Amino acid sequence: MAVLVAACGDSADTPTAASDPTSAESTGAVETDGEVGATTAVRGIDDDTITLGAILDLSGPYNAAGVLMRDGVEAWVQQVNADGGVHGRQVEVIYEDNQSDPSATLAAANKLIFNDGVFALAGVHGSAAFGAILDLVEEEEVISFSLGLSEEMYNPTKDHVFVAAVPYAAQMERGVHHLVEEMGVARPAVLYQDDEFGESGLAGFDAAAEALGLEVAARETFVRGSDDVSAQVQAIIDAGADAVACVCIYTQSGLLRRELGRLGADDVPAFAINPSVGAPYFEIAGGSADNFFAADYYAHPGDPTYEAADAAVQAAHGRAAETFDLFGLVNTAVLLQAMQDAAELTPSGVVEALNAMDGVEIPGFVPPVEFGPDQHVASLASAVYAANPEDGDWQRVGDPVAPAE
């Protein structure tokens, strides 16, 4: 496949590597003759290698997820490389630790783009963290996959930013419908994180509550990273809620269920969204981990697309795939599939291939992936899973459905 890049100008007008820090020599881009005869350069691509980056929380508050995300990226890269790579090139990934911090993310992105010369970012961990580099990756035409789902990532659509996931609002809307239609809930409460993440999920809760004509028993919020939600859970119980919808990650979901147990309210079901699904939930919730449900779009044992993802993780790490492995694996699988399908191995060529994905099955992802020029979120459909404390895993109890369906 010819390697092309847009509008490079005549070689006489192009700065040399010594004077231009973004030239082919300094960024590691390869210069090749394209099909139309132009001499061009693509950052992060050479004759033998494709260099990608990933910015993950490897030592901060969400490192339990970030380390597994890195494992997932690495597992799929190893499989692709073992199968011959992408257009005969081996894929390499440079990892940076952002500790979920926006300023650290910006520093990491600058290093990866300008010093390491990566072609794309296979994953950026954290909505607020990614928000700090949205303008940068657009300006530099660095295709980037968000591992956060705040609306800022996809609305309005950014040319080079993609989300291989389902928006928080759609997940929560799916969850409330399940609570009402399948479990007979009438007066749910909502507990949500006090930031853009929480507000995104809250929007889905409110949309479902309005559509279903629900009376909301209570609305409680907690500070990001909180390790105590006892006051909020007490207020929810006092309000007579018959279920709790939680816009939170695994930490607060586990604390919520543990507190419900302490208050003798184990019979009150709780529902959360994908960031709550994972092994840490069971550890935190302890003996009260039952009666907990979550919307999810990543595959679990028994789902049709789980086997291929699990095989990659088993080969790379000698263990079964976990949910947070799939965060990294799925993003990487989508990106590398688009690179393989691209007519031109350039940012514009890969974006075109991504935008053409329609009903594509990706290992580890439950609904088909459907991108388009005006939709850079892979799907709106979530399945519903119930926590299985006995085995420490999740059982599907509702098929993937989009809220409008």
Disulfide bonds with the S-S distance in Angstrom:
Cys246-Cys248 1.98
